[in-house]
Amino acid sequence: MRRCVNGLSRRFFAVIAAASPYRAVRLLTRELGLAGLMRFTRDRIAMTRGATIVQPDGNTARAILSSFVSHLAERLQERAFLSGPEVGYLDLCCFHPLWMACRIDSRIKATWPLAVHNWFEAIQSLGHGEVVPATPAAITDAIDQEAGLFTGAIEPPFLEAEWVTMRPTD
C-alpha cells in the first residue's frame, strides 16, 4: 500500500482536474465565500510554486481516479478496511481524494464498485471528530499513555534505525 500513500497527492490533483471547473468553483465559493475562494486560490498558488507535481488533463485525471478506485476495490474484496479490521491511517489518506471528488460531484459514487462504496460510507460515517484543545504537555502525556501498546522488540539480525519492510500476515 506504500504505492497508494505515495501517489495520493497525484490522485488529489487528479480529482480537481477531473472535475468540471464550474462545479469545483461553485463548491469552493459556497463553502468559503468569494473572498475565501480568492484567499484559497492565492494560498494554493503559493503552496504549489516550485512543485514537481503536474496537474493532469481531464481525460488523464479521470483515468487516474478510475485506476485508484479499481485498486481500492481489489484491496477491499476480503476486508472492511485497507489495513485490517478497523479504520486506519491508510483508509483516511485514501478516503480524502474521494471525499473531495464527491463534494465536487456526488454523482461519481454511482460509478464505484460496491466494496469501495461501502468502505467510503463506513469512513464517512465516522464524521470529522471534535476539536480538543491540547497543550504540548498534554499531547506528550497522551503519546506516553499509548506507548505501552508496542509489543515487539528489535532483535538480531536487525539493528536499531535499520530500514525494514513490514507486511500483513493475513
Beta strands, then each sheet from edge to edge (+ up, - down):
end
